[in-house]
Amino acid sequence: MSKKTDDKDTKKDDEAVDVTKTCFIVTPIGSDESDTRRSAQGVIDSVIKPTLEKLGYDVKVAHEMFQAGSITTQVIELLLEADMVVANLTELNPNVMYELAVRHAKRKPVVAIVEKGTRLPFDLAEERTLFYTNDMLGVFELAPRLEQAVLLASLDKEPDNPIYRTVESLIMKQMAETDSQRYVIEKLIQMESRLEQLSSRTTEPTLIPRRRTGPKGSPDRMFPIAAWGHEESLNSFLKDVLSIDGVRGISTEARGYSQERNSIEHGYKLLLDSFVLTEHEQLVKELEHLSRLHKIEILVPPT
């Protein structure tokens, strides 16, 4: 066989393994032209789809699927098999809650978003959730946070959620042979639950006041990062980050307990002067240097 033929076969093989990742959007729908539909569709078209497509996902949403067959079956299949799920919990729609539970039961990556002002149920209040404002500025603010959350979720090989924690606790209890062992396990479970309530509770962003300004007239940009480590080390890290030229403030986006790393996972957003973006590599180097100095882990977005 000629080399030219071999090259063609190799090219075909490369194309065959190029499989696109799939993201399914769980969202309230509402009737056509209802406030619910307009709000949900606006977030989908303006933020979720562009962000996920930028990351290489084929984005699917139930009310835009026109394949033959049962729509319910297709939804369940996507909940079970999609590489990523983004769930909009706004309005606490029963269908959305059901679909989120199915995804949790499968223990695959999911990122939850919700409009500010929504009071989440107690069993979801401890989970990491991105709050957003439903206006044009809110769209601008949500996009980088959603991108960072999806990147983090895709790296988590064993996602944590309320269903998995309950199943894990039941298994531990069943394995305990004596009353004293069961008592110790029960207390450990209670302590873990309390820790999650204290450190994993999702809160709306709190901005550290601006401390400096860059060149006159330079606009602000948001730069998301994630960090893991002890609270004291993280606080020291943040103080040093504020000393970096062009960093004007830091907002706390979300917190959660990472069982994989056995530490608190924090999501932050740096408020930057625009000129810093032209020195992205230098900024990342400084952040990585400070993370090593304070013995924490960080994840920053690519250029």
C-alpha positions in Angstrom: 0.0 0.0 0.0 1.4 3.4 -0.9 2.4 6.0 1.7 -0.3 8.4 0.3 -3.0 5.8 1.0 -1.6 5.3 4.6 -1.8 9.0 5.2 -5.4 9.1 4.1 -6.3 6.2 6.4 -4.5 7.8 9.3 -6.4 11.1 8.7 -9.7 9.2 8.7 -8.8 7.5 12.0 -7.9 10.9 13.6 -11.3 12.3 12.4 -13.1 9.2 13.8 -11.8 9.8 17.3 -12.7 13.5 17.4 -15.8 13.1 19.5 -17.6 16.3 20.7 -18.4 16.6 24.3 -22.1 17.0 25.2 -23.7 19.5 27.6 -27.4 19.3 28.6 -29.1 22.3 30.0 -31.7 21.7 32.7 -33.9 24.8 32.8 -37.5 26.0 33.5 -39.2 26.4 30.2 -42.7 27.9 30.6 -45.1 28.6 27.8 -44.1 30.6 24.7 -43.6 34.3 25.4 -44.1 33.8 29.1 -41.7 35.7 31.5 -40.2 32.3 32.5 -39.4 31.4 28.9 -38.0 34.8 28.0 -35.8 34.9 31.1 -34.6 31.3 30.7 -34.0 31.6 27.0 -32.1 34.8 27.5 -29.6 33.2 29.8 -29.3 30.1 27.5 -28.6 32.2 24.4 -26.5 34.9 25.9 -24.4 33.0 28.4 -24.7 29.2 28.7 -24.5 28.2 25.0 -21.7 30.6 24.0 -19.6 29.7 27.1 -20.1 25.9 26.7 -19.5 26.0 22.9 -16.3 27.9 23.5 -15.2 25.0 25.7 -16.0 22.5 23.0 -19.4 21.2 24.1 -22.3 20.4 21.9 -25.1 22.1 23.8 -28.6 20.5 24.0 -31.8 21.8 25.7 -35.1 19.8 25.9 -37.4 22.3 24.2 -35.0 22.7 21.2 -34.7 19.0 20.5 -36.7 17.8 17.5 -35.6 14.2 17.1 -38.3 11.5 16.7 -39.2 9.5 19.8 -40.1 10.2 23.4 -38.8 13.5 24.6 -38.8 12.1 28.2 -36.5 9.2 27.1 -34.1 11.6 25.4 -34.0 13.9 28.4 -33.3 11.0 30.8 -30.6 9.6 28.4 -28.9 13.0 28.4 -29.1 13.4 32.2 -27.4 10.0 32.5 -24.8 10.2 29.7 -24.0 13.9 28.9 -20.4 14.9 29.8 -21.7 18.1 31.6 -25.1 19.4 32.9 -25.8 23.0 33.6 -29.0 23.4 35.8 -30.8 26.7 36.2 -32.6 26.4 39.5 -34.5 29.7 39.1 -38.1 29.5 40.2 -37.4 26.1 41.8 -39.3 24.3 39.0 -40.3 20.7 40.0 -39.1 19.3 36.7 -35.7 20.9 37.1 -35.5 19.5 40.6 -36.4 16.0 39.4 -33.8 16.2 36.6 -31.1 17.5 39.0 -31.8 14.5 41.3 -31.4 12.1 38.4 -28.1 13.7 37.5 -26.9 13.5 41.1 -27.8 9.8 41.3 -25.5 9.2 38.3 -22.8 11.1 40.1 -21.6 13.0 37.0 -20.5 16.7 36.7 -23.2 19.4 37.1 -23.0 23.1 37.5 -26.0 24.9 39.1 -26.9 28.5 38.5 -29.8 30.5 40.0 -31.1 34.1 39.8 -30.3 36.2 42.8 -33.2 36.4 45.3 -34.0 32.7 45.0 -34.2 30.9 48.3 -32.8 27.5 47.8 -34.2 24.4 49.6 -32.1 23.3 52.6 -30.7 20.2 50.9 -29.4 22.4 48.0 -28.4 25.4 50.0 -25.1 23.8 50.9 -24.2 23.0 47.3 -22.0 25.3 45.2 -24.3 27.5 43.1 -23.6 30.5 40.9 -26.0 33.4 41.6 -26.6 35.8 38.8 -28.5 39.0 38.1 -31.0 38.7 35.2 -29.9 41.8 33.2 -27.3 42.7 30.6 -24.6 43.4 33.1 -25.5 40.2 34.9 -24.8 38.3 31.7 -21.3 39.8 31.4 -20.6 38.9 35.1 -21.9 35.3 34.8 -20.0 34.2 31.7 -16.5 34.0 33.2 -17.8 32.5 36.4 -19.7 29.8 34.5 -16.7 29.0 32.4 -14.5 28.5 35.5 -17.1 26.4 37.2 -17.5 24.1 34.2 -13.7 23.7 34.0 -13.5 22.8 37.7 -16.5 20.4 37.4 -15.0 18.6 34.4 -11.8 18.0 36.4 -13.6 16.5 39.3 -13.6 12.7 38.8 -15.8 12.0 41.8 -18.4 14.8 42.1 -19.9 15.2 45.5 -23.7 15.7 46.0 -26.5 15.1 48.6 -27.5 11.7 47.1 -24.0 10.3 47.1 -23.3 11.5 50.6 -26.4 9.8 51.9 -25.6 6.5 50.1 -22.0 6.6 51.4 -23.2 7.2 55.0 -25.6 4.2 54.7 -22.8 2.0 53.4 -20.5 3.0 56.3 -23.3 2.3 58.9 -23.9 -1.2 57.3 -20.2 -2.0 57.5 -20.0 -1.1 61.2 -20.0 -4.3 63.3 -20.5 -3.0 66.9 -22.6 -0.3 68.5 -19.5 1.7 69.4 -18.4 1.7 65.8 -21.9 2.9 64.7 -21.8 5.6 67.3 -18.4 6.9 66.1 -19.5 6.8 62.5 -22.7 8.6 63.3 -20.8 11.4 65.1 -18.4 11.7 62.1 -21.3 12.1 59.7 -22.8 14.8 62.0 -19.5 16.6 62.1 -19.1 16.4 58.3 -22.6 17.8 57.9 -21.9 20.6 60.3 -18.6 21.4 58.5 -20.5 21.6 55.2 -23.1 23.9 56.7 -20.4 26.3 58.0 -17.9 26.2 55.1 -19.9 25.1 52.0 -22.8 27.4 52.2 -23.2 29.3 48.9 -23.3 33.0 49.3 -23.8 36.0 47.0 -20.5 37.6 46.1 -18.9 40.0 48.7 -16.4 42.4 47.2 -13.3 43.5 49.0 -13.2 47.3 48.5 -11.1 48.7 45.7 -7.6 49.5 46.8 -6.0 51.2 43.8 -6.5 52.4 40.3 -4.6 51.7 37.1 -3.9 54.1 34.2 -6.5 56.8 33.9 -9.6 55.6 32.1 -8.8 51.9 32.1 -11.9 49.7 32.4 -12.3 46.8 34.8 -12.1 43.1 33.9 -13.0 40.1 35.9 -10.4 37.2 36.2 -11.8 34.0 37.9 -9.6 31.7 39.9 -10.2 28.7 42.2 -8.2 27.9 45.3 -7.9 25.1 47.8 -6.2 25.2 51.2 -6.6 26.1 54.8 -8.6 29.2 55.7 -5.6 31.0 57.3 -3.4 30.3 54.3 -6.0 31.4 51.8 -6.5 34.7 53.7 -2.8 35.4 53.6 -2.7 34.5 49.9 -5.5 37.0 49.2 -3.8 39.8 51.0 -0.7 39.2 48.9 -2.8 39.0 45.7 -4.1 42.5 46.5 -0.6 43.8 46.4 -0.2 42.8 42.7 -0.2 45.9 40.5 -3.5 46.3 38.7 -5.6 44.1 41.0 -8.3 46.4 42.3 -10.4 44.0 44.4 -11.4 40.4 45.0 -14.9 38.9 45.2 -15.8 35.6 46.8 -18.0 33.7 44.3 -18.6 30.3 46.0 -17.3 27.9 48.6 -17.5 24.2 49.0 -15.9 21.2 50.8 -13.7 19.1 48.4 -13.6 15.6 49.7 -11.0 14.7 47.0 -8.6 17.3 48.4 -9.9 17.2 52.0 -10.0 21.0 52.0 -12.3 23.9 51.4 -12.6 24.9 47.7 -13.0 28.6 47.1 -14.0 30.4 43.9 -12.7 34.0 43.5 -13.0 36.7 41.0 -10.2 39.3 40.7 -11.2 42.8 39.6 -8.4 43.9 37.3 -7.4 47.1 35.4 -7.5 46.3 31.7 -3.8 46.8 31.2 -3.1 43.7 33.3 -4.7 41.5 30.7 -1.8 42.3 28.3 0.5 40.8 30.9 -1.6 37.7 31.5 1.4 35.3 31.7 3.1 37.5 34.3 -0.1 37.7 36.4 -0.4 33.9 36.3 3.3 33.5 37.3 2.8 35.8 40.3 -0.4 34.0 41.4 1.4 30.6 41.1 4.4 32.0 43.1 2.1 33.2 45.9 0.2 29.9 45.9 3.5 28.0 46.5 4.5 30.5 49.1 1.3 30.0 51.1 1.1 26.2 50.3 -2.3 26.3 48.6 -3.5 25.0 45.2 -4.9 27.3 42.6 -6.5 26.9 39.1 -6.5 29.8 36.7 -8.2 30.2 33.3 -6.1 29.8 30.1 -5.1 32.7 28.0 
